[in-house]
Amino acid sequence: MKYYNNKLEEWKSSGNLRSLPDVVHRGKWIEKEGQTMLNLSSNDYLGLSSRQDLRNEFIGQLQESGLPFSSSSSRLLTGNFPIYTELEELMAERFEREAALLFNSGYHANTGILPALTDKQSFILADKLIHASIIDGIRLSGAPYQRYRHCDYEHLEQLLVKYAHEYEQIIIVTESIFSMDGDVADLRRLVSLKKSYPNIWLYVDEAHAIGVRGKNGLGIAEEQDCIRDIDLLVGTFGKALGSMGAYLICSRTVREYLINTMRPLIFSTTLPPAQIAWTKFLFEKLPCFTDERHRLSVISHLLSEALKGKGGEISASHIIPFIIGENEDCILTSLSLQRKGFYCLPVRPPTVPKGTARIRFSLTADITEEEIRFMIYDLYQNT
């Protein structure tokens, strides 16, 4: 216990102590300690989770369906309701791929897929800035791995030349939109590198891109026209799609293999059928949210332009970093903006590299241009 208390004091003194916020959500607004603030830290990128019209329409359908609020089991036992298969078939059809497989969360997906598909004869090459859940999955796999410099495809190519003939299988792992910098991977370049060798697979996490990018909202892979060339295409429902859970788009063989080997899938009670129905309801409407995607793009460009030279130039998406540097300064800036009515949170090491503590602006389609301009004004008044 002494060790734990000492570590807590250490984190507090260094500005790294975290706590759970006591907040109330009201659409795009957050209420905290009696203050109402514009939420600039949400992953509800299209603003779907709080849409009353969508909820009313869905609840009517749900009452007719009679779907329960608990699956009460793993899908391999008694938890495989027809609604799961319906959603998987719909997704496979939309992505024009052989199969899809659902998971309880993005963390379940990223910590389960690679350990199931790799062994000591596999080698993983991962972008330096991949999400922590993918890092955990790589470590759990036990497979040898190396991180290539962030979005440095010449470095990746050098590593492929070095290792491609030493292993039976190499898996390149990347996000499409990176969660802390908001920059975008060149998936076409990665596909080209993959095609240079017969034993390379490509794993792409679209958690922050599904819903918000591509003509039909299918992500950067759709935007860059390479869905069919990505072996393992992962995404989540808990962000732009306003629900919860995750998915993998893949071949039928990979799907069947994972059903037999992936521990987070086999040994977890699956999400409630009612929840899956809500996800399917929203996914069916995904191509129709063109206006929301456009509004999100407009306000994102507005903020990134205003933050050029301070981190905005890094972003090519709705995730925009304002890099401050030191933890204490970042926390003070965040608190100042909150006092002015803008709920934005500091992100500190180890989530980001030391010396790059930042405000991570995470924008949603229901935020207006006027609100962004007010925030920019207050931000520069503060700095």
N, C-alpha and C positions, 0 to 999 in steps of 0.2 A: 504493500500500500504506500510506503514511503516513496518508492520509485515513481509510482503514478502521480502522487502529489507534487513531487519535484519536477516531473515533466510538465504537468499542468502549469506550474509557476514559471517554468522556462518558456513555454509557449506564450503565456500571458505577457511576460516581459519583452518578448521579441515581436509582439503584435501578431502572433500566429494562432492564438486561442480562438476556437470556433464555438458557436453556440446555436441552438435551434431558435429561429425567430418566431415570436408570437404575433402572427399577422392574420388579418381577415381579408379575403379576396372579394372584390366586387368588380367583375369584368376586368378592364385594363387598369383598375385602381387597387391599391394596397392600403389597408388601414393598419397602422401600427402606433401604439401608445397614444391614441387619440388623434393622430395625424393622418390625413388622406394624401397619398402620393401616387403619381403616375408610375406604373410598373415598367421599368426599363431593364428588368432582369428575368423576364419570362421566356420559357421555351414554347409557349403557345403561339407559334409564329404566325398562324393564319387567324388567330382569335376565335377558333372554333369551339373550344371547350366551354366558353361562357355564352354561346349563342342560344338565346331562349327559343328562337324559332326552330332551330334544329332539334333542340331537346324536346320540345312539344311534339314535333312530328315523330321523333323516334319513340317517345314514351307510348304514343298510341299504337305503334307497331309492336312494341315490346309486350304490352298488355294482351294483345291478340295472340302473340307467339307462346306465352306461358313459360318462357325460358327461365330457369332458376338463377339465383344470385350466387351460387357456388357450384363448382364442378364436382367437389367432394373427392376428387381422385386424380391420379396421373392419367394422361390420355391412354397409356398402355394398359390401364386396368378398366375402370368404368367411366372415365372422364371424357371420352371422345364423342362429344355430341356432334350431330350433323353440321351445326353452324361453323365449326372449325374447318371442316373439309370444304364447305361452301366458300369460306373466305380464301382458303389456300388456292382453290381452283380459280376463283375470280382473279387473284393476284397473278397467278401463273399466266392466265389469259391476257391480262393487261400488259404484263411485262414481255409477253410473247416468248416465254421460256417453258421448259418442261414441267417444273415443279416449284412449289413454295412450302415452307415449313414455319410454323408459328412457335414463339417462345414467350415466356412470362415477362421478360424485360430485355433491354439491350445488354445489360450486364450478364444475364444468363446466356445470351447468344454468344457474346464475345469471350466468355470464360469457358464455354463448352464446345464450340465448333472446332477450334484448332487442336485442343487436346484429343478430340475424337478422331481427327483426320490425319494426325502426324505421328511419327515415331522417330527413332534415332537416325533413320535414313532420310529424314526430311530436314530441310534447312529453311528458316524463316528470315526474310529480309523485310524489315519494317521501318517505315518513316519515323524519324526521330521524335515527331510530335503526335504520335498516335495517342488515343485516349487511354486512360489508366485501365479501363476494363479490358482492352485488347492486350495491354502489357501483362496483366494478370493471366489472361488466356495463354499467352506465349510462355510464360513461366510455368504454368500448370502443365503445358504440353510436354515439357521435358526435352523438347527438340532443340538442337543448337540453333542459335539465331544471331543476327547482327542488325544494328540500326543504321540506316543510311541517312546522310545529312538531309535536313528537311527540304523536301521537293527538289532535291539535287539529283536529277536523273542521270547525269554523267557519272556521279559517284555510284549510283545504283548499278549502272551498266558495268562499271569496273568490277563491282562485287559479283555480278552475274558471270562475267568472264572468268573470274577467279574460282567460283564455287559451282557453277552449273554442271560440271562434269564429275563433281565429287559426291553428289547426292542423287538419290533416285527421284526426289521431288523437292522443288523449291517453291515456296509460297511468298509472293510479294504482298505486303499488307499496308493499306493506307486508309485514311479517311478521305472523303471527297471534299467536304467543307470542314476545316479544322476548328475544333470546338473553342479554342482560346484565342486564335489569331483571326479566324474568319476568312482565311485565304483558301484558295481552291486548287485541288490537285489536277494535273494534266493527265486525265485518264486515258486519252488517246495515246499519249507517249508511253504510258505504262502498258497499254495493250500492245503497242508496237514492240516494246522490249520483251513482253511475254511471248509473242509469236516468233521471236528469234530462236527460241529453244523449245524442244518437244516436252520437257518435263517441268514447265513452270505454270503455276496457277496464280490467279490474281484475286485477292480478297479486298473488297471495298466496303467501308462502313459509311452509309448515307444518312446516318442519324439526323444530321442537321440540314440535309438537302431534300429529303423526301417531303413532298407536299409543296415546297416553295420554289423549286427549280424544275425546268423542263416544261414543254408545252402542255402536258397533261399532269404535271406535278410529280413525275416519277423520279426526279432527282437529277444530279449532274450527269449520271450515266445516260439519261435520256437527252439532256441538253447537248452532250458531246457525242451522241449517237453511237454508243458502244455497249449497250445493255447486253447484247448477245455474246460479247467477248469477255465478260467478267464471270469467272467461275463461281465465286461466292459473293453474292451481292446482299449485304446486310442492311437493315434499316429498323427504325423504331416507330411505334405509334404514339409514344408519350410526348411528342413535341408538336410539330405542325399538325399532326392528325388528331390532336385533342383527345387521345384515349390513353391506353397503356398496353405494353407488350412489345414484341419485336418479331421480325421475320427474316427468313433467308430465301433468296431466289437462287435456284440451283438446278442441277440435273436430277432426274428420277433416281439414279443410282446413289448420288450423294444423300438425297433425302432419306432413302431407305436405310442407308448405312448409319446415318445419324440417329434415326429412330431406334436402332439396335445398339448404339454405342455411346450416345451423348448423355452423360450423367445428369446435368441440370434438367434435361428434358425427361429422362426416365424416372428420376427420383423426386420430382416436384409435382404437387397438386397444381393442375393447370388453371389458367385464369377462368373466371366465371363465364358461362355461356352468354349471359346478358351483356357482359363487357365485350365479348367477341362480336356480338350482334351490333353494338354501338360502333365498334371499329369498322365492321363491314358496311354499315349505314353511311359512315363518313367517307370510306374509301370509294364507294360507288359514286359519290358526288365529287371526288377529287378533281376531275377535269373541269368542273364547273366553277372552280374558285380562281378563275383567271384574274378578276378584278382585285381580289385580295393579294395575289402574287404581285400584281403591278404596283399596288399601293405600297407594299412592303419594299419593293425595289426602289421606289421613288424616295421614301424617307431614309432608307439605308444609304443611298448615294448622297443625300443631303448631309447626313451626319459624318460619313467617311470623308467627304470633301472638307468639312469644317475641322476635322481632326488630323488633316495631313500634317506630317512632321511630328505628330504626337502619337502615332500608331494607326491613324485612320487610313494611311496609304497602304498598310499591310492587307487590309480587308478587301474582299471582293464579294461580300455577302451581307446578310443582316446581322451578323456578329461582328462588332466593331470594338477593337481594344483602344483604350486611352491609357497608354503606358506612362506610369508616374515614376516608378523605380523602387523607392524604399517603402517598406510595409507601413510605417507610421504615417508617412505623407499620404499614402493611398487611402488609409482608413480615414484620415481627417478630411480628405477631399470627398469621399463617399458620404460622410456624415454631414458635411456642408451642403451637398446636393440634396440629401434627404430633408434637411431643414427647409430647403426651398421648394420641396414638393416633388422631388424626383427620386424614386426608389431604385437606386443602382448600388451594386455591391462590389466590394474590393475582392480581387482574386490574388492570392499570395502564394509564395513557395510553400510546399513543393508542387502545387498544382501547376505553377509556371516557373521558369528558371529564376534563380536568385538574381535580384536587382531589376526584375521586370514586373514587379507588382503593378496591378492595373485595375482600372474600372472596366469591366466587361459589359458593354452595352449589348443587350440582346433584344432586338426590336420585334414588334408584332404589327400585323396589318391594320389593327384598329387604332393605332396611334396616328394622330394627324400631323401634317406638315407644320402647322402652327405650333403644336406642342413641342415638336422637335426644335423649332427655331427659338422658342422660349428657353428650352433647356440649354441650347448652345450659347445663348446670351448669358445665362446664369453661370455656365461653366467657365466662360472667359472672364466674367466678373470675378470669379473665385480664384482664377489662376493669373 
